Amino acid sequence: MSTTDTAPRACLSHLGFYVRDLDAQADFYKRVFSLVETDRGVSGAGDPIVFLTGDSAEHHQLVLTAGLPADAKRTWLNQVSFRVGSLVELQQFHDWLRHCGVTPAATVSHGNAWSIYFLDPESNNVEVYASSP
């Protein structure tokens, strides 16, 4: 068995987080990002769970699990990010957000990317971005 100084390449597959209102959060991500609900069930801990995807080859890319206490001041989730293919698509997404009743909190040029930031119904930070040349 050999060792190496670098980890094998691993690609991020999906993200899951706890929510207060499972149906409202699932509706938001389906409505704003056109994600499709692929499955519903109960987690190993007994909490209701919803699986969403935007890629028909992936069973899920986003997993929402009920169980965040209603009195929780905040989640431990820092940000959920979605990439679009170009600045034009990002501008179109900005218009789409307004159509969906979502008010962007900030638009930012990071140098390596352009981003739109906004909050989901439970005040989690959401980003849509396009890489810049």
ABEGO torsion letter per residue (X at the ends): XBBBABBBBBBBABBBBBBABAAAAAAAAAAAAGBBBABBBBBAAGBBBBBBBABAABABABBBBBGBBAABABBABABBBBBBABAAAAAAAAAAAAAAGBBBABBBBAGABBBBBBBBAAGBBBBBBBBBX
